[in-house]
Amino acid sequence: MVGGVPDIVEEEEVEKKPRKKVKKATRQRLSTGIEKLDQYLEGGIPQGTWLFIAGEPGTGKTILCLHIAYASLKDGIDVIYVTTEQPFKDLLEQAKQFSINLSPYVKESLHVIDIFDLYEHAWEAKKNGKLKIADPLDPDNLANYLRELCQQEGLENPLIIIDSLSAFWVDKPAMARRITYRLKLRLARLRPTVIGTLQYAVTTGSSFGFGAEHIADGIIQLYFEPWEKAREIQRWGIIRKMRLTNHYKKAFKYDIVKGKGFVIM
């Protein structure tokens, strides 16, 4: 001991508590309504994703959209369905062929915008000075309509299905990427999950509209086996990309079956 201070000061042993393992937050996923496809997507479509379903006419893009809409409605998720290619009443009839009954949800959790609604909204917006031209397929017209609808109905994190997205650049395919990016920015406040269908040209096998796919978080491509080789109609699909998902990497065969809809073989 020197000057009353011990030569060696024994340190107090501090009991070290084991560190708690913090679970990483997992993003909620929306079911596609097709069990095997959900498995391929690690449980479904990540909420907040922009997913494009691309394919030639007849590959079943709309039918897949109907499955996704129906699954979300049954899970209590608000759905906005934008149809630019046919009146929604025809779509309801088509859905019933595949045991998809959307009628009970209309005006409750299913909100429909068809081409006739877009026309009416465009004329109203032009009259009020919000649009220069009453073009129903002006992407700003669509964005305004969706934002107004969500505000009026108090919708949060809705699923928005746009069938077909290609209609919004039908006369300007070179602007597809810019139009899609603008839509994505203008709808960001709604925090939606967006499913958009893209038309593929039969002659070239590429999407109608340059660069739109670069904006997507996920792409499911549907295509036909060349009939010259198969001698029958054979449909195939592949998940080309899906962010935040270790998705299935191989092509899968599927068919459109009466009473069932989109069925993976």
C-alpha positions as CSV (number, residue, x, y, z in Angstrom):
1,M,0.0,0.0,0.0
2,V,1.4,3.4,-1.0
3,G,0.0,6.5,0.7
4,G,-3.0,4.6,1.8
5,V,-3.9,3.5,-1.7
6,P,-3.8,-0.2,-2.5
7,D,-1.2,-1.3,-5.0
8,I,-3.8,-3.5,-6.8
9,V,-7.4,-2.4,-7.3
10,E,-9.6,-5.3,-7.9
11,E,-12.1,-4.6,-10.7
12,E,-15.7,-5.5,-10.0
13,E,-17.0,-8.3,-12.2
14,V,-19.9,-7.1,-14.3
15,E,-22.3,-9.7,-15.3
16,K,-22.7,-9.6,-19.1
17,K,-26.3,-10.1,-20.2
18,P,-26.7,-11.9,-23.5
19,R,-27.7,-9.6,-26.3
20,K,-31.2,-9.9,-27.5
21,K,-31.6,-10.9,-31.1
22,V,-33.6,-8.3,-32.9
23,K,-35.9,-9.7,-35.5
24,K,-35.7,-8.0,-38.8
25,A,-39.0,-6.5,-39.8
26,T,-40.5,-8.4,-42.7
27,R,-42.6,-6.6,-45.3
28,Q,-46.2,-7.7,-45.5
29,R,-47.0,-9.7,-48.7
30,L,-50.2,-9.8,-50.7
31,S,-51.4,-13.2,-51.8
32,T,-51.9,-13.8,-55.6
33,G,-54.7,-16.1,-54.9
34,I,-52.7,-18.9,-56.5
35,E,-51.0,-21.1,-53.9
36,K,-48.1,-22.2,-56.0
37,L,-47.4,-18.7,-57.3
38,D,-47.3,-17.5,-53.7
39,Q,-44.7,-20.1,-53.0
40,Y,-42.7,-19.0,-56.0
41,L,-42.8,-15.4,-54.5
42,E,-41.8,-16.4,-50.9
43,G,-45.3,-15.8,-49.7
44,G,-46.7,-13.3,-52.2
45,I,-46.2,-9.8,-53.6
46,P,-44.3,-7.4,-51.3
47,Q,-46.6,-4.6,-50.2
48,G,-45.7,-1.3,-51.8
49,T,-44.4,-3.1,-54.9
50,W,-45.0,-2.0,-58.6
51,L,-45.5,-5.3,-60.4
52,F,-45.9,-5.6,-64.1
53,I,-47.6,-8.6,-65.7
54,A,-46.5,-8.7,-69.3
55,G,-47.6,-10.9,-72.2
56,E,-49.3,-11.3,-75.5
57,P,-53.1,-11.2,-75.9
58,G,-54.6,-14.4,-74.6
59,T,-52.0,-15.3,-72.1
60,G,-54.3,-14.6,-69.1
61,K,-52.9,-11.3,-67.8
62,T,-56.4,-10.0,-66.8
63,I,-57.4,-13.4,-65.2
64,L,-54.2,-13.3,-63.1
65,C,-55.2,-9.7,-62.0
66,L,-58.7,-10.9,-61.1
67,H,-57.2,-13.6,-58.9
68,I,-54.9,-11.1,-57.1
69,A,-57.8,-8.6,-56.6
70,Y,-60.1,-11.4,-55.2
71,A,-57.4,-12.6,-52.8
72,S,-56.8,-9.0,-51.5
73,L,-60.5,-8.3,-51.1
74,K,-61.0,-11.5,-49.0
75,D,-58.0,-10.4,-46.9
76,G,-59.7,-7.0,-46.2
77,I,-57.5,-4.9,-48.5
78,D,-59.0,-2.0,-50.4
79,V,-58.7,-2.6,-54.2
80,I,-59.0,0.0,-57.0
81,Y,-59.4,-1.7,-60.4
82,V,-58.7,0.5,-63.4
83,T,-59.9,-1.2,-66.7
84,T,-59.2,0.6,-70.0
85,E,-60.1,-2.2,-72.4
86,Q,-63.7,-3.3,-71.4
87,P,-66.6,-2.2,-69.3
88,F,-66.2,-3.5,-65.7
89,K,-69.6,-5.3,-65.9
90,D,-68.1,-7.5,-68.6
91,L,-65.1,-8.1,-66.4
92,L,-67.4,-9.2,-63.6
93,E,-69.0,-11.8,-65.9
94,Q,-65.6,-13.0,-67.0
95,A,-64.5,-13.5,-63.4
96,K,-67.6,-15.6,-62.6
97,Q,-66.5,-18.1,-65.2
98,F,-63.5,-18.8,-63.0
99,S,-65.4,-18.9,-59.6
100,I,-64.3,-15.4,-58.8
101,N,-67.3,-13.4,-57.4
102,L,-66.3,-9.8,-57.1
103,S,-69.9,-8.4,-57.0
104,P,-70.3,-8.5,-53.1
105,Y,-67.3,-6.2,-52.8
106,V,-68.3,-3.5,-55.4
107,K,-68.7,-0.1,-53.8
108,E,-67.5,-1.5,-50.4
109,S,-63.8,-2.4,-50.7
110,L,-63.7,-2.7,-54.5
111,H,-63.6,0.6,-56.3
112,V,-63.9,0.5,-60.1
113,I,-62.6,3.0,-62.7
114,D,-63.3,2.1,-66.3
115,I,-62.7,3.9,-69.5
116,F,-66.1,5.7,-69.3
117,D,-65.3,7.0,-65.8
118,L,-62.0,8.3,-67.1
119,Y,-63.7,10.1,-70.0
120,E,-66.2,11.8,-67.6
121,H,-63.4,12.7,-65.1
122,A,-61.3,14.2,-67.9
123,W,-64.1,16.4,-69.2
124,E,-64.8,17.6,-65.7
125,A,-61.2,18.4,-65.1
126,K,-60.9,20.3,-68.4
127,K,-64.0,22.3,-67.4
128,N,-62.4,23.2,-64.1
129,G,-59.1,24.1,-65.7
130,K,-57.2,21.2,-64.2
131,L,-56.5,19.7,-67.7
132,K,-55.8,21.4,-71.0
133,I,-57.2,18.5,-73.1
134,A,-60.0,16.1,-72.1
135,D,-58.0,13.0,-72.7
136,P,-59.2,10.0,-70.6
137,L,-55.9,8.3,-71.1
138,D,-53.8,11.2,-69.9
139,P,-51.7,9.8,-67.0
140,D,-52.2,13.0,-65.0
141,N,-56.0,12.5,-65.3
142,L,-55.6,8.9,-63.9
143,A,-53.3,10.1,-61.1
144,N,-55.7,12.9,-60.1
145,Y,-58.6,10.5,-60.2
146,L,-56.9,8.0,-58.0
147,R,-55.7,10.6,-55.4
148,E,-59.2,12.1,-55.2
149,L,-60.8,8.7,-54.8
150,C,-58.4,7.7,-52.0
151,Q,-59.0,11.0,-50.2
152,Q,-62.8,10.8,-50.5
153,E,-63.0,7.1,-49.4
154,G,-60.2,7.3,-46.8
155,L,-58.2,4.5,-48.5
156,E,-54.8,3.7,-47.1
157,N,-52.2,1.4,-48.8
158,P,-54.6,0.3,-51.5
159,L,-54.0,-2.3,-54.1
160,I,-54.3,-0.5,-57.5
161,I,-54.7,-2.7,-60.6
162,I,-54.2,-0.9,-64.0
163,D,-55.3,-3.1,-66.8
164,S,-53.9,-2.1,-69.2
165,L,-51.0,0.2,-68.4
166,S,-50.0,0.1,-72.0
167,A,-53.1,2.1,-73.0
168,F,-51.6,5.2,-71.5
169,W,-48.8,5.4,-74.1
170,V,-50.6,3.8,-77.0
171,D,-49.9,6.8,-79.3
172,K,-46.4,7.5,-77.8
173,P,-44.6,4.2,-76.9
174,A,-41.3,6.0,-76.7
175,M,-42.6,7.9,-73.7
176,A,-43.6,4.7,-71.7
177,R,-40.7,5.0,-69.2
178,R,-41.3,8.7,-68.5
179,I,-45.1,8.2,-68.2
180,T,-44.7,5.3,-65.8
181,Y,-42.1,7.1,-63.7
182,R,-44.4,10.2,-63.4
183,L,-47.3,8.0,-62.3
184,K,-45.1,6.3,-59.7
185,L,-44.1,9.7,-58.3
186,R,-47.6,11.1,-58.3
187,L,-49.1,8.1,-56.5
188,A,-46.2,7.7,-54.0
189,R,-48.2,9.4,-51.2
190,L,-50.9,6.8,-51.4
191,R,-48.3,4.1,-50.6
192,P,-50.0,1.7,-52.9
193,T,-49.2,-1.7,-54.2
194,V,-49.6,-1.4,-58.0
195,I,-50.2,-4.2,-60.5
196,G,-50.0,-3.1,-64.2
197,T,-50.5,-5.2,-67.3
198,L,-48.2,-4.6,-70.3
199,Q,-49.0,-5.7,-73.8
200,Y,-46.4,-7.7,-75.7
201,A,-46.2,-7.4,-79.5
202,V,-46.9,-10.7,-81.2
203,T,-44.5,-10.0,-84.0
204,T,-41.5,-8.9,-82.0
205,G,-42.1,-10.6,-78.6
206,S,-41.1,-7.4,-76.8
207,S,-43.2,-5.0,-74.7
208,F,-45.2,-2.3,-76.3
209,G,-43.6,0.8,-74.8
210,F,-39.9,1.5,-74.4
211,G,-38.4,1.3,-70.9
212,A,-41.5,0.9,-68.7
213,E,-40.2,-2.3,-67.2
214,H,-37.2,-0.5,-65.7
215,I,-39.6,1.3,-63.3
216,A,-41.1,-2.0,-62.0
217,D,-40.0,-3.7,-58.8
218,G,-41.3,-7.0,-60.2
219,I,-42.1,-8.5,-63.6
220,I,-44.0,-11.7,-64.4
221,Q,-43.9,-12.5,-68.1
222,L,-46.5,-14.8,-69.6
223,Y,-45.9,-16.3,-73.1
224,F,-47.0,-19.0,-75.5
225,E,-44.9,-21.9,-76.6
226,P,-44.6,-21.4,-80.4
227,W,-47.6,-23.3,-81.8
228,E,-45.5,-24.5,-84.8
229,K,-43.5,-26.5,-82.4
230,A,-46.1,-27.5,-79.8
231,R,-49.0,-28.1,-82.2
232,E,-51.3,-26.9,-79.5
233,I,-51.7,-23.9,-77.1
234,Q,-49.2,-24.1,-74.3
235,R,-48.8,-21.3,-71.9
236,W,-45.7,-20.5,-69.8
237,G,-44.8,-17.9,-67.2
238,I,-41.5,-16.8,-65.6
239,I,-40.8,-14.3,-62.8
240,R,-38.1,-12.1,-64.4
241,K,-37.5,-10.1,-61.2
242,M,-39.0,-9.3,-57.8
243,R,-37.2,-7.1,-55.4
244,L,-36.9,-8.2,-51.8
245,T,-37.7,-11.7,-52.9
246,N,-35.6,-14.8,-53.6
247,H,-38.1,-15.9,-56.2
248,Y,-38.4,-19.0,-58.3
249,K,-36.0,-18.8,-61.2
250,K,-37.4,-21.4,-63.7
251,A,-40.3,-21.1,-66.2
252,F,-43.5,-22.7,-65.1
253,K,-46.3,-24.1,-67.2
254,Y,-49.9,-23.0,-66.6
255,D,-53.3,-23.1,-68.2
256,I,-56.6,-21.2,-68.0
257,V,-59.2,-23.6,-66.7
258,K,-63.0,-23.0,-66.6
259,G,-64.2,-22.9,-63.0
260,K,-60.7,-22.5,-61.7
261,G,-58.9,-19.7,-63.7
262,F,-55.1,-19.5,-63.7
263,V,-53.8,-22.9,-62.8
264,I,-50.0,-23.7,-62.5
265,M,-49.4,-27.3,-63.7
